[in-house]
Amino acid sequence: MKNILYFFILNLFFIFVSNSFGQSIEIRKSTDQKVSFSVQNFIVDSTKESINFLEVLKNDLVRSGYFKLTNTDASFSLKGSVKASNKISCKIYIFNNFDNLNIMKRSFDSDKKNYRYLAHKIADEIIFAVTKKKGMSSAKLALVGNISGHKELYICDIDGANLRQVSNDKNIIVAPEWTPNGNNIIYTSYKMGYPNIYQTGQSKPLSNYGGLNVSAAVSPDSKYIAMILSKDGNPELYLKELKTDKLIRLTATRRANEASPCWSPDGTKLAYVSDSSGRPHIYVLNLKGGKPQRISSSGSENVSPNWGPNGLIAYSSRQSGRYKIVIYDINNRSSKTLSLDNADYEDPYWTPDGRHIVASRSINYRSSIYLLDTLEERSIPLVNVNGDWYSPSCTR
């Protein structure tokens, strides 16, 4: 979808988890080391909320990529209980069976209708307790879908559940981006007939200068918005200071176009698209000074960069007639193209764990949202709803 936006500027697993409560889960810390994790001693009452809670929890653990269901030789065990009456209550104990150590002891209470939220939260805590890695289960997605007949803004859980529409512009929405606190979404809407930048919960646009106002991204400290404006001619990269509304122009490529800025995790750099070399490529600009540095090399079109919490930049590159996901390590200046299937993969966006990417996958003229495991190089469908889905963005 961002590729479509870029050219507009130029021209104007699935994994099924067993239902058995007595199975174990195996955690992969590396490709040759596995740790099993049993849930057979976790007590679940007969309410649908408690039963569904455990299924969501197990699905989250498997989806993380570190876990595999198994029946024997558990190195770690989940013990405790979950029960639901007026609220859902959960006691969690994680045991290292080899050392006979309790490495996690927590109690949780929530409204029973929020059992999915509770399961996501606990899954992330289990992942960290055992692997010392951040999970992604509690993250939210923003995405664009057309099931209403228009390209509207939606949000859902990271597993595709709880999908709901949050805009009613009855036009075109593109490039949603969560604010750093995860409370709001910045996006471009054509509801007035031309592209302006808006924020959820506000009717007044954040940016409505003459010409294009597109591709907004809020800085990690929430002090600036990076955006593309064409108020002075061709599309250029700008910063807007939110406190003062001061504009800072960052590029001046008179015969070229910029698009799709994204921030580095520390807020000192921006990655963006420019066709200043004749074709769209990915550039990195140090806001402390210096010239933009091109980081993409191969591919006839390189678009939609996203800078992950791991410091890696993912982008979409058209190679051999298809869009593929490339991951660039800015520290050692190396890149890796993910080997997936024969579909087009666009709009990559890192999840909080730094291992997975959400992206739009297009094949046979239909588009949906997939989760990409960058270590195992596999894709998992997330949104199993009719219509076409684009431009995913994930809370950090």
VEXDREN-2710 file (C-alpha; in Angstrom, 1 decimal):
% VEXDREN-2710
k/r/px/py/pz
1/MET/0.0/0.0/0.0
2/LYS/2.9/2.4/0.8
3/ASN/4.3/1.4/-2.6
4/ILE/1.0/2.7/-4.2
5/LEU/1.3/5.8/-2.1
6/TYR/4.9/6.3/-3.3
7/PHE/3.9/6.1/-6.9
8/PHE/0.9/8.4/-6.3
9/ILE/3.4/11.0/-5.0
10/LEU/5.5/10.5/-8.1
11/ASN/2.5/11.1/-10.3
12/LEU/0.5/13.8/-8.5
13/PHE/1.9/-20.4/10.6
14/PHE/-0.8/-20.2/10.4
15/ILE/0.1/-22.5/13.3
16/PHE/-2.6/-24.7/14.8
17/VAL/-2.1/-25.4/18.5
18/SER/-3.4/-28.5/20.0
19/ASN/-6.3/-28.3/22.4
20/SER/-4.8/-30.7/24.9
21/PHE/-4.1/-29.1/28.3
22/GLY/-1.5/-31.9/29.0
23/GLN/0.9/-31.0/26.2
24/SER/4.3/-29.4/26.7
25/ILE/5.9/-26.4/25.0
26/GLU/9.5/-26.3/23.8
27/ILE/11.4/-23.0/23.6
28/ARG/14.1/-22.6/21.1
29/LYS/16.9/-20.3/22.3
30/SER/18.8/-21.0/19.1
31/THR/18.6/-23.3/16.1
32/ASP/20.3/-26.1/17.9
33/GLN/19.1/-25.7/21.5
34/LYS/15.6/-26.4/22.7
35/VAL/14.0/-26.1/26.1
36/SER/10.6/-27.8/26.8
37/PHE/7.9/-26.2/28.8
38/SER/5.0/-28.2/30.2
39/VAL/1.4/-26.9/30.9
40/GLN/0.0/-30.2/32.1
41/ASN/-0.2/-29.2/35.7
42/PHE/-1.9/-25.9/35.1
43/ILE/-5.5/-26.1/36.4
44/VAL/-8.3/-24.7/34.3
45/ASP/-12.0/-24.5/35.4
46/SER/-14.9/-25.4/33.1
47/THR/-15.8/-21.8/32.1
48/LYS/-15.4/-20.8/28.5
49/GLU/-13.4/-17.8/29.5
50/SER/-10.8/-19.9/31.3
51/ILE/-10.6/-22.5/28.6
52/ASN/-10.2/-19.8/25.9
53/PHE/-7.6/-18.1/28.1
54/LEU/-5.4/-21.1/28.0
55/GLU/-5.8/-21.5/24.2
56/VAL/-4.9/-17.9/23.6
57/LEU/-1.9/-18.3/25.9
58/LYS/-0.6/-21.4/24.2
59/ASN/-1.1/-19.9/20.7
60/ASP/0.8/-16.8/21.8
61/LEU/3.7/-18.9/23.0
62/VAL/3.9/-20.9/19.8
63/ARG/3.5/-17.8/17.6
64/SER/6.5/-16.3/19.3
65/GLY/8.7/-18.8/17.5
66/TYR/10.5/-20.0/20.6
67/PHE/8.0/-22.7/21.5
68/LYS/6.9/-26.1/20.2
69/LEU/4.3/-28.4/21.7
70/THR/5.7/-31.6/23.1
71/ASN/4.7/-34.3/25.6
72/THR/7.9/-35.3/27.3
73/ASP/11.0/-34.1/29.2
74/ALA/9.9/-30.7/30.2
75/SER/12.7/-28.4/31.3
76/PHE/10.3/-25.8/32.5
77/SER/6.7/-26.1/33.8
78/LEU/3.7/-23.8/34.0
79/LYS/1.8/-24.5/37.2
80/GLY/-1.0/-22.6/38.9
81/SER/-4.6/-22.1/37.9
82/VAL/-7.2/-19.9/36.1
83/LYS/-10.8/-19.5/37.1
84/ALA/-13.6/-17.2/36.0
85/SER/-16.7/-16.0/37.9
86/ASN/-17.4/-12.3/38.1
87/LYS/-13.8/-11.8/37.1
88/ILE/-11.0/-14.0/35.8
89/SER/-8.3/-14.8/38.3
90/CYS/-5.0/-16.4/37.4
91/LYS/-2.0/-17.7/39.4
92/ILE/1.2/-18.3/37.5
93/TYR/4.2/-20.3/38.7
94/ILE/7.1/-21.1/36.3
95/PHE/9.5/-23.8/37.5
96/ASN/12.9/-24.7/36.2
97/ASN/12.6/-28.4/36.6
98/PHE/16.3/-29.2/36.2
99/ASP/17.3/-26.8/39.0
100/ASN/14.1/-27.1/40.9
101/LEU/13.7/-23.3/41.0
102/ASN/10.6/-21.2/40.8
103/ILE/11.6/-18.4/38.4
104/MET/8.3/-16.6/38.2
105/LYS/5.4/-16.2/40.7
106/ARG/2.6/-13.9/39.8
107/SER/-1.2/-13.4/40.4
108/PHE/-3.5/-11.6/38.0
109/ASP/-7.1/-10.4/38.1
110/SER/-9.2/-8.9/35.3
111/ASP/-12.7/-8.5/34.1
112/LYS/-13.5/-11.9/32.6
113/LYS/-14.4/-10.3/29.2
114/ASN/-10.7/-9.3/29.0
115/TYR/-9.4/-12.8/29.2
116/ARG/-7.6/-12.4/25.8
117/TYR/-5.8/-9.3/27.1
118/LEU/-4.7/-11.2/30.2
119/ALA/-3.5/-14.2/28.2
120/HIS/-1.4/-11.9/25.9
121/LYS/0.1/-10.1/28.9
122/ILE/1.0/-13.4/30.7
123/ALA/2.4/-14.9/27.5
124/ASP/4.9/-12.0/27.2
125/GLU/5.9/-12.4/30.9
126/ILE/6.5/-16.1/30.4
127/ILE/8.5/-15.5/27.3
128/PHE/10.7/-13.0/29.1
129/ALA/11.0/-15.1/32.3
130/VAL/12.4/-18.1/30.3
131/THR/14.2/-16.6/27.3
132/LYS/15.0/-13.0/28.6
133/LYS/13.6/-11.8/25.3
134/LYS/10.7/-9.3/24.9
135/GLY/7.4/-10.7/23.6
136/MET/5.0/-9.3/21.1
137/SER/1.7/-10.8/22.3
138/SER/0.4/-7.6/24.0
139/ALA/0.9/-5.5/20.9
140/LYS/-1.9/-3.9/18.8
141/LEU/-2.1/-3.6/15.1
142/ALA/-3.4/-0.7/13.0
143/LEU/-4.2/-1.5/9.4
144/VAL/-6.3/-0.4/6.5
145/GLY/-9.1/-2.5/5.1
146/ASN/-11.8/-2.1/2.5
147/ILE/-14.6/-4.3/3.7
148/SER/-16.9/-1.3/4.1
149/GLY/-16.4/-0.3/0.5
150/HIS/-13.8/2.3/1.4
151/LYS/-10.3/2.1/2.7
152/GLU/-10.8/2.7/6.4
153/LEU/-8.7/2.5/9.5
154/TYR/-9.0/-0.6/11.7
155/ILE/-7.2/-2.0/14.8
156/CYS/-6.9/-5.5/16.2
157/ASP/-4.8/-7.7/18.5
158/ILE/-1.4/-9.0/17.2
159/ASP/-3.1/-12.3/16.5
160/GLY/-5.8/-10.7/14.3
161/ALA/-8.6/-11.0/16.9
162/ASN/-10.8/-8.1/18.2
163/LEU/-10.8/-6.4/14.8
164/ARG/-12.8/-3.2/14.8
165/GLN/-13.2/-0.1/12.6
166/VAL/-12.0/3.2/14.0
167/SER/-12.6/5.6/11.1
168/ASN/-15.6/6.5/9.0
169/ASP/-14.0/8.8/6.4
170/LYS/-15.7/7.1/3.5
171/ASN/-12.7/7.7/1.3
172/ILE/-9.1/6.6/1.3
173/ILE/-6.8/6.2/4.3
174/VAL/-3.1/5.3/4.0
175/ALA/0.0/5.0/6.1
176/PRO/-1.3/4.5/9.7
177/GLU/1.4/4.9/12.4
178/TRP/0.9/4.5/16.2
179/THR/2.1/7.2/18.5
180/PRO/5.0/6.1/20.8
181/ASN/2.6/5.7/23.8
182/GLY/0.3/3.4/21.8
183/ASN/-2.7/5.5/22.5
184/ASN/-3.4/7.1/19.1
185/ILE/-2.8/6.6/15.4
186/ILE/-1.5/9.1/12.9
187/TYR/-2.6/8.6/9.4
188/THR/-3.2/10.2/6.0
189/SER/-6.8/10.6/4.9
190/TYR/-8.3/11.9/1.6
191/LYS/-11.7/12.6/3.3
192/MET/-11.5/16.3/2.2
193/GLY/-10.6/15.3/-1.3
194/TYR/-6.9/15.8/-0.9
195/PRO/-4.3/14.2/1.5
196/ASN/-4.0/15.6/5.0
197/ILE/-2.6/14.1/8.1
198/TYR/-4.9/13.3/11.0
199/GLN/-4.8/11.7/14.5
200/THR/-7.5/9.4/15.9
201/GLY/-9.7/11.3/18.3
202/GLN/-9.2/14.6/16.6
203/SER/-11.3/16.1/13.8
204/LYS/-8.8/18.9/13.0
205/PRO/-5.9/17.8/10.8
206/LEU/-2.4/17.8/12.2
207/SER/-1.1/19.0/8.8
208/ASN/-3.0/20.5/6.0
209/TYR/-0.5/22.6/4.1
210/GLY/-1.1/23.2/0.4
211/GLY/-0.3/20.1/-1.7
212/LEU/0.5/16.7/-0.3
213/ASN/0.6/16.0/3.5
214/VAL/1.4/12.3/3.8
215/SER/3.5/9.6/5.6
216/ALA/3.6/11.0/9.1
217/ALA/5.7/9.4/11.8
218/VAL/6.1/10.6/15.4
219/SER/9.5/10.7/17.0
220/PRO/10.3/8.3/19.9
221/ASP/10.2/11.3/22.3
222/SER/6.9/12.5/20.8
223/LYS/8.4/16.0/20.2
224/TYR/8.4/15.9/16.3
225/ILE/6.5/14.5/13.4
226/ALA/8.4/13.5/10.3
227/MET/6.3/13.9/7.1
228/ILE/6.3/14.5/3.4
229/LEU/5.0/17.8/2.2
230/SER/4.8/19.3/-1.3
231/LYS/3.9/22.8/-0.3
232/ASP/7.0/24.3/-1.9
233/GLY/7.0/22.1/-5.1
234/ASN/7.9/18.5/-5.2
235/PRO/7.5/16.1/-2.2
236/GLU/10.2/16.8/0.4
237/LEU/11.0/15.5/3.9
238/TYR/10.1/17.8/6.8
239/LEU/10.0/17.8/10.6
240/LYS/7.3/19.5/12.5
241/GLU/7.9/20.4/16.1
242/LEU/4.6/19.6/17.9
243/LYS/5.0/22.1/20.7
244/THR/5.6/25.1/18.4
245/ASP/4.3/23.9/15.0
246/LYS/7.7/25.0/13.6
247/LEU/8.6/23.3/10.3
248/ILE/12.1/22.2/9.5
249/ARG/12.9/21.2/5.9
250/LEU/15.3/18.3/5.7
251/THR/15.7/17.6/2.0
252/ALA/15.9/19.8/-1.1
253/THR/16.0/17.4/-4.1
254/ARG/14.5/19.6/-6.8
255/ARG/14.0/16.9/-9.4
256/ALA/13.3/14.0/-7.0
257/ASN/10.7/12.8/-4.6
258/GLU/10.8/11.7/-1.0
259/ALA/8.4/9.3/0.8
260/SER/7.8/7.1/3.8
261/PRO/10.1/8.4/6.7
262/CYS/10.6/6.3/9.8
263/TRP/12.6/7.0/13.0
264/SER/15.6/5.2/14.4
265/PRO/14.8/3.8/17.9
266/ASP/17.0/6.5/19.5
267/GLY/15.4/9.3/17.5
268/THR/18.6/10.6/16.0
269/LYS/18.1/9.3/12.4
270/LEU/15.5/9.0/9.8
271/ALA/15.2/6.3/7.1
272/TYR/13.1/7.3/4.0
273/VAL/12.6/6.7/0.3
274/SER/14.1/9.0/-2.4
275/ASP/14.4/8.6/-6.2
276/SER/17.2/11.1/-6.4
277/SER/19.4/8.5/-8.0
278/GLY/16.8/7.8/-10.7
279/ARG/15.0/4.9/-8.9
280/PRO/13.4/4.7/-5.5
281/HIS/16.0/3.7/-2.9
282/ILE/16.3/3.8/0.9
283/TYR/18.4/6.5/2.5
284/VAL/19.4/7.2/6.1
285/LEU/19.7/10.8/7.4
286/ASN/21.6/11.6/10.6
287/LEU/19.7/14.5/12.2
288/LYS/22.8/15.6/14.0
289/GLY/24.4/16.4/10.6
290/GLY/25.8/15.0/7.4
291/LYS/24.6/13.9/4.0
292/PRO/21.9/11.2/3.5
293/GLN/23.5/7.7/3.1
294/ARG/21.9/5.3/0.6
295/ILE/21.6/1.8/2.1
296/SER/19.7/-0.1/-0.6
297/SER/21.6/-1.5/-3.6
298/SER/19.7/-4.2/-5.5
299/GLY/16.1/-4.1/-6.6
300/SER/14.4/-1.9/-9.2
301/GLU/12.2/-0.3/-6.4
302/ASN/13.1/-0.1/-2.7
303/VAL/10.3/1.4/-0.6
304/SER/8.5/1.3/2.8
305/PRO/11.4/1.3/5.3
306/ASN/10.7/0.5/9.0
307/TRP/13.3/0.8/11.7
308/GLY/12.9/-1.9/14.3
309/PRO/13.6/-2.0/18.1
310/ASN/16.5/-4.3/17.3
311/GLY/18.2/-1.5/15.2
312/LEU/17.5/-3.3/11.9
313/ILE/15.8/-1.7/9.0
314/ALA/13.2/-3.7/7.0
315/TYR/12.0/-2.5/3.6
316/SER/10.3/-3.8/0.5
317/SER/12.4/-4.4/-2.6
318/ARG/11.2/-5.3/-6.1
319/GLN/13.4/-8.1/-7.3
320/SER/12.7/-10.5/-10.2
321/GLY/9.3/-9.1/-10.6
322/ARG/8.1/-9.4/-7.0
323/TYR/8.3/-7.4/-3.8
324/LYS/10.4/-9.0/-1.2
325/ILE/11.4/-8.1/2.3
326/VAL/15.0/-7.0/2.9
327/ILE/16.5/-6.6/6.3
328/TYR/19.4/-4.2/6.6
329/ASP/21.9/-4.1/9.5
330/ILE/23.1/-0.5/9.7
331/ASN/26.0/-1.4/12.0
332/ASN/27.8/-3.8/9.7
333/ARG/26.2/-2.6/6.5
334/SER/24.9/-6.0/5.5
335/SER/21.5/-7.0/4.1
336/LYS/19.4/-10.2/4.0
337/THR/16.4/-10.9/1.7
338/LEU/13.8/-13.1/3.3
339/SER/13.1/-16.3/1.5
340/LEU/9.3/-16.7/1.7
341/ASP/6.8/-17.8/-1.0
342/ASN/6.0/-16.3/-4.5
343/ALA/3.6/-13.6/-3.2
344/ASP/4.4/-9.9/-3.0
345/TYR/5.3/-8.7/0.5
346/GLU/5.0/-5.0/1.2
347/ASP/4.7/-2.5/4.0
348/PRO/7.0/-4.3/6.6
349/TYR/6.7/-3.2/10.2
350/TRP/8.6/-4.6/13.1
351/THR/6.9/-6.0/16.2
352/PRO/8.2/-5.2/19.7
353/ASP/10.2/-8.5/20.0
354/GLY/12.6/-7.5/17.2
355/ARG/12.1/-11.0/15.6
356/HIS/8.9/-10.7/13.7
357/ILE/7.6/-8.4/11.0
358/VAL/3.9/-7.7/10.1
359/ALA/3.5/-7.0/6.4
360/SER/0.9/-7.0/3.7
361/ARG/1.0/-10.1/1.4
362/SER/-0.5/-9.9/-2.0
363/ILE/-1.2/-12.7/-4.4
364/ASN/-3.8/-13.1/-7.2
365/TYR/-4.8/-9.4/-6.7
366/ARG/-5.8/-9.9/-3.1
367/SER/-4.0/-8.5/-0.1
368/SER/-3.9/-9.6/3.6
369/ILE/-1.8/-9.2/6.7
370/TYR/0.8/-11.7/7.6
371/LEU/3.3/-12.2/10.4
372/LEU/6.8/-12.9/9.2
373/ASP/9.3/-14.8/11.4
374/THR/12.6/-13.4/10.3
375/LEU/14.7/-16.2/11.9
376/GLU/12.7/-19.1/10.5
377/GLU/11.7/-17.2/7.4
378/ARG/8.1/-18.3/7.4
379/SER/4.8/-16.4/7.1
380/ILE/1.7/-16.7/9.3
381/PRO/-1.8/-15.3/8.3
382/LEU/-3.2/-12.9/10.9
383/VAL/-6.4/-11.4/9.5
384/ASN/-8.8/-14.0/8.3
385/VAL/-11.6/-11.6/7.2
386/ASN/-13.0/-10.9/3.7
387/GLY/-11.7/-7.9/1.9
388/ASP/-8.2/-6.5/1.2
389/TRP/-5.9/-5.4/4.0
390/TYR/-2.9/-3.2/3.8
391/SER/-0.3/-1.0/5.7
392/PRO/0.0/-2.7/9.1
393/SER/1.5/-0.7/12.0
394/CYS/2.4/-2.2/15.4
395/THR/2.6/-0.7/18.9
396/ARG/6.0/-0.9/20.5
END
